Amino acid sequence: MIKHSKYFFIVVGVFLFLNSILKAQGLVIDHTSVNQFQYIPPQWIEAAKKFIIHYSHTSHGMQVMSGLEYIEKNVDPKYDIAAIYHYVAQPEPAKSIPSTSNALRFCDTGRKPDGYWATEAGLNETRTYAASGLFNFSMFGWCGELSGSRDLKAYINEYLTTLDGLEKEFPKMRFIYFTAPTDGFPAYSLLRQNNDQIREYCKKNNKILFDFADIESWDPDGNFYPQNYACSWCEDWCQKHPEDCTNLPPFGDAGIPSCCPHSHGFNCYIKGKAFWYMMARLAGWDGQVITPVEMMRLEGHVVEGGIELTWSTTSESNNYGFEIQRSQNINTNFKTIGFVSGKGTSAEINQYRFLDISVGNSTYYYRLKQIDSNGNSSILNTIRIDMTIPFKIHLNQNFPNPFNNTTTISYNLPERGDVQLIIYDIVGKKVEQLVRENQTPGYYNIVWNAKDLASGYYFCKLTAGLIKETINLQLIK
């Protein structure tokens, strides 16, 4: 018993020490935090579940809660949250704390500025929560209060100095600052100027900033949408990446936990990811990403006999291997259908493939579970493969590539037609004709043997009707 108590106090001491460092350094959560969500070590997720948060917000701020609930229900249940929603004054903070202890807990009071900091009554309510000693963090999320053409400098200064005063008055509870959403107001430059005032203050004074506006202004590919409204880029993104956008929270009214107020559901999802990253950092994670595998994108192609999955790694550390998991629903019922051994520790490019022959005329979702030699694991990439008749002509990248002597080239045909598949060398000289025939709709794969050719780059050209597609191939001997 004494031994366990000793370890407990060591852990608590480390936790308090790390939090004291964060208090000195501050923390900015922006769009770059979204992609770090997948690398959060599980122990820091568990550590963050010790936190209790007081959250007041206008309707836009509900996007954070919707995103967190979506992640718990549709991504991984280990990201548990629990919330009690009080949209009227709650004079007893203790009754606002969910009873569960194995979840990130919220008291969501849903207040506008005058209910949190902009009036004496609102400020006193916030003081009540802070004085209780039950909450680790308090925060306020904006709506459209910082948009418009009026000079808001004094108003923002009031917000900043009031929260700073609260933090000094209640040193055991930290206050999280927010920027205001990009709500489509024509005077975008003024909104950015107002948000920059908050950003500069937080960086200068080592505050915690959840940069709400920045998070929703960048898509996952790194494209910037400055005059973004209701996540203007989200719909296009989801059409191109349906595997990332299943069962998203619907656009809805404020105050309904299952909806994404004033925006596309994907916007709520990325806010939830950034928030978990912030909580892990505040729990003590240094943000350093140690990945046992640096992996290129998982790809899948319908080939003769089934579905072929291919992926590559650029480096591996202590990699035991990959479980291949399949489902007919992107979010649930994934089952392991195979295993491919890893290369242990390697600094070279390694290429992998797996053929799934137990498929029918349906749509499937695949993902990889990477496992290291210590038994730790993480889920990598999810893709969607449709085994029904293809809707467009497409020439897939050959595998493997680079290759030694033989490689497989696959393509899709949505309708009957004349097809040619030709290999050319680097100067455009025809090397070999692989296909020249009239083919029915479906999926085709051709094995090309280049054992008699010299190393170098080659091109494969598919012609089907008026459509022409080309891929590059690299032969290495």
C-alpha positions as CSV (number, residue, x, y, z in Angstrom):
1,M,0.0,0.0,0.0
2,I,2.8,2.4,0.9
3,K,4.7,1.4,-2.3
4,H,1.6,2.3,-4.4
5,S,1.1,5.6,-2.6
6,K,4.7,6.5,-3.3
7,Y,4.2,6.0,-7.0
8,F,0.9,7.9,-6.9
9,F,2.6,10.9,-5.4
10,I,5.4,10.7,-7.9
11,V,2.9,10.8,-10.8
12,V,1.0,13.7,-9.2
13,G,4.3,15.5,-8.7
14,V,5.3,15.1,-12.3
15,F,1.8,16.1,-13.5
16,L,1.9,19.4,-11.4
17,F,5.5,20.1,-12.5
18,L,4.6,19.7,-16.2
19,N,1.5,21.9,-15.7
20,S,3.6,24.6,-14.1
21,I,5.9,24.5,-17.2
22,L,2.9,24.9,-19.4
23,K,1.7,27.9,-17.3
24,A,5.0,29.6,-17.9
25,Q,5.1,28.8,-21.6
26,G,1.5,29.1,-22.8
27,L,0.0,27.1,-25.6
28,V,-1.5,27.9,-29.0
29,I,-3.9,25.4,-30.6
30,D,-4.4,26.1,-34.4
31,H,-5.0,24.2,-37.6
32,T,-1.7,22.3,-37.3
33,S,-3.0,20.7,-34.1
34,V,-5.8,18.9,-36.0
35,N,-3.4,16.5,-37.8
36,Q,-1.6,15.8,-34.6
37,F,-4.7,14.2,-33.1
38,Q,-3.9,10.8,-34.5
39,Y,-0.5,10.8,-32.7
40,I,-1.7,11.5,-29.2
41,P,-0.3,8.8,-26.9
42,P,-3.0,6.8,-25.2
43,Q,-1.6,7.6,-21.7
44,W,-2.2,11.3,-22.3
45,I,-5.8,10.7,-23.3
46,E,-6.3,9.0,-20.0
47,A,-4.5,11.7,-18.2
48,A,-6.8,14.4,-19.8
49,K,-9.8,12.5,-18.5
50,K,-8.9,13.8,-15.0
51,F,-9.9,17.3,-16.1
52,I,-13.2,19.1,-15.4
53,I,-14.0,22.1,-17.6
54,H,-16.4,25.0,-17.2
55,Y,-17.4,26.1,-20.7
56,S,-19.6,29.0,-21.6
57,H,-20.2,29.9,-25.2
58,T,-22.6,31.3,-27.8
59,S,-24.0,29.1,-30.6
60,H,-20.8,28.8,-32.6
61,G,-19.0,27.5,-29.5
62,M,-21.3,24.4,-29.5
63,Q,-19.2,23.2,-32.4
64,V,-16.6,22.0,-30.0
65,M,-19.0,19.9,-28.0
66,S,-20.5,18.4,-31.2
67,G,-17.1,17.5,-32.5
68,L,-16.1,15.9,-29.2
69,E,-19.3,13.8,-29.1
70,Y,-18.8,12.7,-32.7
71,I,-15.3,11.5,-32.0
72,E,-16.4,9.5,-29.0
73,K,-19.3,7.8,-30.9
74,N,-17.8,7.4,-34.4
75,V,-14.0,7.4,-34.1
76,D,-13.0,5.7,-30.8
77,P,-14.9,5.3,-27.6
78,K,-11.7,5.9,-25.6
79,Y,-12.2,9.6,-26.3
80,D,-15.0,9.7,-23.7
81,I,-16.6,12.9,-22.7
82,A,-19.4,13.7,-20.3
83,A,-21.3,16.9,-20.1
84,I,-24.1,18.5,-18.1
85,Y,-25.8,21.3,-20.0
86,H,-27.1,24.3,-18.0
87,Y,-28.5,27.1,-20.1
88,V,-29.9,28.9,-17.0
89,A,-27.8,30.0,-14.0
90,Q,-26.6,27.1,-11.8
91,P,-25.7,28.4,-8.3
92,E,-24.2,25.1,-7.1
93,P,-21.2,24.2,-9.3
94,A,-20.8,20.8,-7.6
95,K,-24.1,19.7,-9.1
96,S,-22.8,20.6,-12.6
97,I,-20.2,18.0,-12.7
98,P,-21.0,14.6,-14.4
99,S,-20.7,11.7,-11.9
100,T,-18.4,9.6,-14.1
101,S,-14.7,9.9,-13.5
102,N,-13.4,8.1,-16.7
103,A,-14.2,10.9,-19.2
104,L,-13.3,14.4,-20.0
105,R,-16.0,16.3,-18.1
106,F,-17.8,19.5,-18.9
107,C,-20.2,21.9,-17.2
108,D,-21.6,23.6,-20.3
109,T,-23.4,26.8,-19.3
110,G,-24.0,28.1,-22.8
111,R,-23.7,31.8,-21.9
112,K,-23.2,34.9,-24.1
113,P,-20.5,37.5,-23.0
114,D,-22.8,39.2,-20.5
115,G,-23.3,35.8,-18.8
116,Y,-19.6,35.1,-18.4
117,W,-17.4,38.2,-18.2
118,A,-19.0,41.3,-19.8
119,T,-21.3,42.2,-16.8
120,E,-20.9,42.0,-13.1
121,A,-23.6,39.3,-12.8
122,G,-21.9,37.2,-15.5
123,L,-18.5,37.7,-13.9
124,N,-19.8,36.7,-10.5
125,E,-21.2,33.5,-12.0
126,T,-17.8,32.6,-13.4
127,R,-16.2,33.4,-10.1
128,T,-18.6,31.0,-8.4
129,Y,-17.3,28.2,-10.6
130,A,-13.7,29.2,-10.1
131,A,-14.0,29.6,-6.3
132,S,-15.4,26.1,-6.0
133,G,-12.0,24.6,-6.6
134,L,-13.6,21.8,-8.6
135,F,-12.7,22.9,-12.1
136,N,-9.3,22.8,-13.9
137,F,-10.2,25.1,-16.8
138,S,-12.7,27.7,-17.7
139,M,-13.3,29.1,-21.2
140,F,-15.6,31.2,-23.3
141,G,-16.4,30.6,-27.0
142,W,-17.4,33.5,-29.3
143,C,-20.1,33.8,-31.9
144,G,-20.2,36.9,-34.2
145,E,-19.4,39.5,-31.5
146,L,-16.1,40.3,-33.1
147,S,-17.4,40.8,-36.7
148,G,-18.5,44.1,-38.2
149,S,-17.0,47.4,-39.0
150,R,-17.0,49.0,-35.5
151,D,-13.8,49.5,-33.5
152,L,-13.7,46.6,-31.1
153,K,-10.3,47.2,-29.6
154,A,-11.6,48.4,-26.3
155,Y,-14.2,45.6,-26.1
156,I,-11.5,42.9,-26.8
157,N,-9.2,44.5,-24.2
158,E,-11.9,44.2,-21.6
159,Y,-12.2,40.5,-22.4
160,L,-8.5,40.0,-22.2
161,T,-7.9,41.9,-19.0
162,T,-10.9,40.4,-17.3
163,L,-9.8,36.8,-18.0
164,D,-6.3,37.7,-16.9
165,G,-7.7,39.1,-13.7
166,L,-9.7,36.0,-13.1
167,E,-6.7,33.8,-13.6
168,K,-4.7,35.8,-11.0
169,E,-7.6,35.7,-8.6
170,F,-8.0,31.9,-9.0
171,P,-4.5,30.6,-9.7
172,K,-5.6,26.9,-9.4
173,M,-7.8,27.2,-12.5
174,R,-6.5,28.2,-15.9
175,F,-8.5,30.2,-18.5
176,I,-8.6,29.2,-22.2
177,Y,-8.9,32.1,-24.6
178,F,-10.7,31.8,-28.0
179,T,-10.7,33.6,-31.3
180,A,-14.0,34.3,-33.0
181,P,-15.3,32.3,-35.9
182,T,-15.1,33.3,-39.5
183,D,-18.8,34.0,-39.9
184,G,-18.8,35.4,-43.5
185,F,-19.1,39.1,-42.6
186,P,-17.9,41.1,-45.6
187,A,-15.4,43.1,-43.6
188,Y,-13.1,40.1,-43.2
189,S,-9.9,42.1,-42.7
190,L,-11.5,43.7,-39.6
191,L,-12.4,40.3,-38.1
192,R,-8.9,39.1,-38.7
193,Q,-7.5,42.3,-37.1
194,N,-9.7,41.6,-34.0
195,N,-8.6,38.0,-33.8
196,D,-5.0,39.0,-34.2
197,Q,-5.4,41.3,-31.2
198,I,-6.3,38.2,-29.2
199,R,-3.5,36.1,-30.7
200,E,-0.8,38.7,-30.0
201,Y,-1.9,39.1,-26.4
202,C,-2.0,35.4,-25.8
203,K,1.4,34.8,-27.2
204,K,2.9,37.8,-25.4
205,N,1.4,36.8,-22.1
206,N,1.8,33.0,-22.3
207,K,-1.9,32.2,-22.3
208,I,-3.7,29.1,-23.6
209,L,-5.3,30.0,-27.0
210,F,-7.8,27.8,-28.9
211,D,-7.5,29.5,-32.3
212,F,-11.1,28.7,-33.4
213,A,-10.9,30.9,-36.5
214,D,-7.6,29.5,-37.7
215,I,-8.7,25.8,-37.2
216,E,-11.7,26.2,-39.5
217,S,-9.8,28.2,-42.2
218,W,-7.5,25.4,-43.4
219,D,-8.5,22.1,-45.0
220,P,-6.5,18.9,-44.1
221,D,-4.4,19.3,-47.3
222,G,-3.1,22.7,-46.1
223,N,-5.2,25.0,-48.3
224,F,-6.2,28.3,-46.7
225,Y,-9.7,29.7,-47.0
226,P,-9.6,33.2,-45.4
227,Q,-13.2,34.3,-45.9
228,N,-14.6,31.0,-44.8
229,Y,-18.2,30.8,-43.7
230,A,-20.0,27.7,-42.4
231,C,-16.9,25.8,-43.5
232,S,-17.1,26.8,-47.1
233,W,-14.5,24.2,-48.1
234,C,-16.0,21.3,-46.1
235,E,-18.5,20.1,-48.6
236,D,-16.0,19.9,-51.5
237,W,-13.6,18.1,-49.1
238,C,-16.1,15.5,-48.1
239,Q,-17.1,14.8,-51.7
240,K,-13.5,14.0,-52.4
241,H,-12.9,12.1,-49.2
242,P,-16.2,10.3,-48.3
243,E,-14.3,8.0,-46.0
244,D,-13.6,10.9,-43.7
245,C,-17.2,12.2,-43.6
246,T,-19.6,9.5,-42.6
247,N,-22.3,10.2,-40.0
248,L,-21.1,13.7,-39.3
249,P,-23.1,15.9,-37.0
250,P,-25.9,17.6,-39.0
251,F,-26.2,21.4,-39.5
252,G,-28.7,22.4,-36.9
253,D,-29.9,24.8,-34.2
254,A,-27.7,25.9,-31.3
255,G,-27.9,24.1,-28.1
256,I,-28.6,20.6,-29.6
257,P,-25.5,18.4,-28.7
258,S,-26.0,16.2,-31.8
259,C,-25.8,19.1,-34.3
260,C,-23.1,21.3,-35.7
261,P,-24.5,24.9,-35.4
262,H,-23.8,27.3,-38.2
263,S,-21.5,25.0,-40.1
264,H,-20.8,21.7,-41.9
265,G,-20.3,18.7,-39.7
266,F,-16.7,18.2,-40.7
267,N,-15.9,21.6,-39.1
268,C,-17.1,20.3,-35.8
269,Y,-15.1,17.1,-36.3
270,I,-11.8,19.0,-36.7
271,K,-12.6,21.3,-33.8
272,G,-13.0,18.2,-31.6
273,K,-9.7,16.8,-32.8
274,A,-7.9,20.0,-32.0
275,F,-9.5,20.1,-28.6
276,W,-8.3,16.7,-27.6
277,Y,-4.8,17.6,-28.7
278,M,-5.0,20.7,-26.5
279,M,-6.2,18.6,-23.5
280,A,-3.4,16.0,-24.0
281,R,-0.9,18.9,-24.1
282,L,-2.3,20.4,-20.9
283,A,-2.2,17.0,-19.3
284,G,1.6,17.0,-19.8
285,W,2.3,15.6,-23.3
286,D,5.2,17.5,-24.9
287,G,3.7,17.1,-28.3
288,Q,6.6,15.1,-29.7
289,V,5.4,12.6,-32.2
290,I,7.2,9.2,-32.2
291,T,5.8,7.0,-34.9
292,P,7.0,3.5,-35.3
293,V,6.1,3.7,-39.0
294,E,6.3,6.6,-41.5
295,M,3.7,5.4,-44.0
296,M,2.6,6.5,-47.4
297,R,-1.1,6.4,-48.3
298,L,-2.9,3.1,-48.2
299,E,-4.4,2.3,-51.7
300,G,-6.8,-0.4,-52.9
301,H,-7.7,-1.7,-56.3
302,V,-10.2,-4.1,-57.6
303,V,-8.3,-6.8,-59.4
304,E,-9.1,-10.2,-60.8
305,G,-9.9,-12.4,-57.9
306,G,-10.6,-9.7,-55.3
307,I,-9.4,-6.5,-53.8
308,E,-5.7,-5.7,-53.7
309,L,-4.4,-3.4,-51.0
310,T,-1.0,-1.8,-51.3
311,W,1.0,0.5,-49.0
312,S,4.6,1.6,-48.5
313,T,6.7,2.8,-45.5
314,T,9.6,5.2,-45.7
315,S,11.0,4.1,-42.3
316,E,10.1,1.6,-39.6
317,S,11.1,1.3,-35.9
318,N,10.3,-1.8,-34.0
319,N,7.5,-2.7,-36.4
320,Y,6.0,-6.1,-35.8
321,G,3.5,-5.8,-38.6
322,F,0.0,-4.8,-39.8
323,E,-3.4,-6.3,-39.2
324,I,-5.7,-5.8,-42.2
325,Q,-9.2,-4.9,-41.0
326,R,-12.4,-4.7,-43.1
327,S,-15.9,-3.5,-42.6
328,Q,-19.0,-2.6,-44.7
329,N,-19.5,0.5,-42.5
330,I,-16.8,3.1,-42.1
331,N,-17.2,3.6,-38.4
332,T,-18.2,0.2,-36.9
333,N,-17.8,-3.6,-37.2
334,F,-14.2,-3.7,-38.4
335,K,-12.8,-7.3,-38.3
336,T,-9.3,-8.5,-38.8
337,I,-9.0,-10.5,-42.1
338,G,-5.3,-10.9,-42.4
339,F,-1.8,-10.0,-41.2
340,V,1.4,-8.8,-42.9
341,S,4.7,-8.9,-41.1
342,G,6.7,-5.7,-40.8
343,K,10.4,-5.1,-41.3
344,G,11.3,-4.4,-37.7
345,T,13.6,-1.4,-37.9
346,S,14.4,-0.1,-41.3
347,A,15.3,3.2,-42.9
348,E,14.5,2.0,-46.4
349,I,11.3,2.1,-48.5
350,N,9.3,-1.1,-47.9
351,Q,6.3,-2.0,-50.0
352,Y,3.5,-4.2,-48.9
353,R,0.5,-5.8,-50.5
354,F,-2.5,-7.9,-49.4
355,L,-5.1,-9.6,-51.6
356,D,-8.6,-10.0,-50.2
357,I,-10.4,-12.7,-52.1
358,S,-13.5,-13.0,-49.8
359,V,-15.5,-10.2,-51.3
360,G,-18.6,-9.8,-53.3
361,N,-20.5,-7.2,-55.3
362,S,-20.5,-4.5,-52.5
363,T,-18.7,-1.6,-51.0
364,Y,-16.0,-2.2,-48.4
365,Y,-13.9,-0.2,-46.0
366,Y,-10.3,-1.2,-45.1
367,R,-7.9,0.0,-42.5
368,L,-4.5,-1.0,-41.1
369,K,-3.7,-1.6,-37.5
370,Q,0.0,-1.2,-37.0
371,I,1.5,-3.2,-34.1
372,D,5.0,-2.8,-32.7
373,S,7.1,-5.5,-31.0
374,N,6.0,-4.3,-27.5
375,G,2.3,-4.8,-28.4
376,N,1.5,-1.1,-28.8
377,S,-0.8,-0.4,-31.7
378,S,-2.4,2.4,-33.7
379,I,-5.0,2.6,-36.5
380,L,-3.6,3.9,-39.8
381,N,-5.7,5.2,-42.8
382,T,-9.1,4.1,-43.9
383,I,-10.1,3.7,-47.5
384,R,-13.3,2.8,-49.4
385,I,-13.4,0.3,-52.3
386,D,-16.5,-0.2,-54.4
387,M,-16.8,-3.6,-56.0
388,T,-19.8,-2.6,-58.1
389,I,-19.4,-1.5,-61.7
390,P,-16.9,1.4,-61.8
391,F,-18.4,4.8,-62.5
392,K,-15.4,6.1,-64.5
393,I,-12.3,5.0,-66.4
394,H,-9.2,5.0,-64.3
395,L,-5.6,3.7,-64.7
396,N,-4.2,2.9,-61.2
397,Q,-0.6,3.2,-60.2
398,N,1.3,0.0,-60.8
399,F,2.5,-2.1,-57.8
400,P,5.2,-2.4,-56.8
401,N,6.8,0.7,-58.0
402,P,9.8,0.9,-58.3
403,F,9.9,-2.8,-59.4
404,N,12.4,-5.5,-60.3
405,N,11.3,-7.4,-63.5
406,T,7.5,-7.7,-62.8
407,T,4.8,-5.3,-61.8
408,T,1.0,-5.3,-61.9
409,I,-1.0,-2.6,-63.8
410,S,-4.7,-2.3,-63.1
411,Y,-7.5,-0.2,-64.6
412,N,-11.3,0.2,-64.4
413,L,-13.8,0.4,-67.2
414,P,-17.4,1.6,-66.7
415,E,-18.7,0.5,-70.1
416,R,-17.8,-1.7,-73.0
417,G,-15.3,-0.3,-75.5
418,D,-12.0,-0.6,-77.4
419,V,-9.0,-0.6,-75.0
420,Q,-5.3,-0.2,-75.6
421,L,-2.6,-0.4,-73.0
422,I,0.9,0.4,-74.2
423,I,4.4,0.8,-72.5
424,Y,6.7,3.5,-73.8
425,D,10.3,4.3,-72.8
426,I,11.6,7.7,-71.6
427,V,11.9,9.1,-75.1
428,G,8.4,8.1,-76.1
429,K,9.3,5.0,-78.1
430,K,6.8,2.1,-78.0
431,V,8.2,-0.8,-76.0
432,E,5.3,-3.2,-75.7
433,Q,1.6,-3.4,-76.3
434,L,-0.1,-5.1,-73.3
435,V,-3.7,-4.8,-74.4
436,R,-5.6,-4.2,-77.7
437,E,-9.1,-5.5,-77.6
438,N,-12.8,-4.7,-77.0
439,Q,-13.5,-5.2,-73.3
440,T,-16.6,-5.3,-71.1
441,P,-17.2,-3.2,-68.0
442,G,-15.2,-4.2,-64.9
443,Y,-11.8,-4.3,-63.3
444,Y,-8.6,-5.5,-65.0
445,N,-5.1,-6.2,-64.0
446,I,-2.1,-7.0,-66.2
447,V,1.3,-8.3,-65.0
448,W,4.1,-6.8,-67.0
449,N,7.4,-8.6,-67.2
450,A,10.3,-6.3,-68.1
451,K,13.2,-8.7,-67.4
452,D,14.7,-8.0,-70.9
453,L,14.7,-4.2,-70.5
454,A,17.2,-1.9,-68.9
455,S,16.7,-0.1,-65.6
456,G,15.0,3.3,-65.9
457,Y,11.7,5.1,-66.2
458,Y,8.9,4.0,-68.5
459,F,5.4,5.2,-69.2
460,C,2.2,3.2,-69.4
461,K,-0.7,4.7,-71.4
462,L,-4.3,3.6,-71.3
463,T,-6.6,4.6,-74.1
464,A,-10.3,3.8,-73.8
465,G,-12.5,5.6,-76.3
466,L,-11.7,9.3,-76.0
467,I,-10.1,8.9,-72.5
468,K,-6.4,8.7,-72.1
469,E,-4.5,8.2,-68.9
470,T,-0.8,7.7,-68.2
471,I,1.3,6.6,-65.2
472,N,5.1,6.5,-64.6
473,L,6.9,3.2,-63.9
474,Q,10.4,2.8,-62.5
475,L,12.4,-0.4,-63.3
476,I,15.3,-1.1,-61.0
477,K,17.6,-4.1,-61.4
